[in-house]
Amino acid sequence: MLVLRALAMLSFVAFGVANTVVFGTYGALVGFIPPRGDWTLAGARWWARGVLLGGFVRLRREGRERVPRGEPVVFMANHESWLDIPALLAAIPVQVRFLAKKSLFKVPFLGWAIAAMGFIPVDRENRREAVRSFEEAAARIRRGRSVLLFPEETRSMDGNLLPLQRGGFLIAIKAGIPIVPVGIEGAGRCLGKHNYLIRPGTVTVRFGDSIPTAGRGVTEKGVLMERVRAEIERLRGNSGAAAAVGR
């Protein structure tokens, strides 16, 4: 089993590097063709499929028909693995932009592509910069772009859902746009945080029904966070987990 995981990791790294060079270059070259970032996102989806394939990870998508078409939404997903990003890129059926760690933008090829795609850098250690990133996300939404974020803001160490942070919820409430909860199951088993050997398996991405925010005030943020958390827990196959909510 250990040998199989080592071989899977070598394949994952090899495919990942090759894919990142090819599609990162492609994404940087076509990123500014109008509508900006759309062509790059198409390449990013091929990159994501290649990365998963390289690690012998199968992707299962459920509930894509629930994702609204023709209007922007805020996707909110749990986060326990680096595999979450390629899984979501390959699974989300509409144009979307991610809030991504600022450090990723410094990675050759990958950073060029996500910058060209219009991903939004977030510096969690600088509160002022983080607020500016959320303001940029709100501006993208007003221009009709859906945004994806991880409301935990970091990967879970043990697979349990961390307290949700309020930034993304305030964006959705102020913009009056729906939140689409997303549950990812299996990514942590395949490649958990601080785990350096991939385990071949299946990652399932499940989309829930959109949760409206129109007409809600900021004072209802806590209720909304609890509802979204419960949905994410259910969608990732852990409906019995405690509903601890970050304030």
KAQUIWO-V318154 format. One record per backbone hydrogen bond with DSSP energy under -1.0 kcal/mol. CO is the residue of the C=O (numbers start at 1). NH is the residue of the N-H. If there is no record, write none. Layout:
[[CO & NH] [CO & NH]]
This chain:
[[1 & 5] [2 & 6] [3 & 7] [4 & 8] [5 & 9] [6 & 10] [7 & 11] [8 & 12] [9 & 13] [10 & 14] [11 & 15] [12 & 16] [13 & 17] [14 & 18] [15 & 19] [16 & 20] [17 & 21] [18 & 22] [19 & 23] [20 & 24] [21 & 25] [22 & 26] [23 & 27] [24 & 28] [25 & 29] [26 & 30] [27 & 31] [30 & 33] [31 & 37] [35 & 38] [37 & 41] [38 & 42] [39 & 43] [40 & 44] [41 & 45] [42 & 46] [43 & 47] [44 & 48] [45 & 49] [46 & 50] [47 & 51] [48 & 52] [49 & 53] [50 & 54] [51 & 55] [52 & 57] [53 & 56] [58 & 203] [60 & 205] [62 & 207] [63 & 66] [64 & 67] [73 & 147] [74 & 180] [75 & 149] [76 & 182] [79 & 156] [81 & 84] [83 & 87] [84 & 88] [85 & 89] [86 & 90] [87 & 91] [88 & 92] [97 & 148] [98 & 120] [100 & 122] [101 & 104] [102 & 105] [103 & 106] [104 & 107] [107 & 111] [108 & 110] [109 & 113] [110 & 114] [111 & 115] [112 & 116] [113 & 117] [114 & 119] [120 & 100] [122 & 102] [123 & 126] [126 & 130] [127 & 131] [128 & 132] [129 & 133] [130 & 134] [131 & 135] [132 & 136] [133 & 137] [134 & 138] [135 & 139] [136 & 140] [137 & 141] [138 & 142] [139 & 143] [140 & 145] [141 & 144] [146 & 97] [147 & 75] [148 & 99] [149 & 77] [150 & 153] [151 & 165] [166 & 170] [167 & 171] [168 & 172] [169 & 173] [170 & 174] [171 & 175] [172 & 176] [172 & 177] [178 & 74] [179 & 211] [180 & 76] [181 & 208] [183 & 206] [185 & 204] [186 & 190] [187 & 191] [190 & 199] [192 & 195] [201 & 58] [203 & 60] [204 & 185] [205 & 62] [206 & 183] [211 & 179] [213 & 216] [217 & 220] [218 & 221] [220 & 224] [221 & 225] [222 & 226] [223 & 227] [224 & 228] [225 & 229] [226 & 230] [227 & 231] [228 & 232] [229 & 233] [230 & 234] [231 & 235] [232 & 236] [233 & 238] [234 & 237] [238 & 241] [242 & 244]]
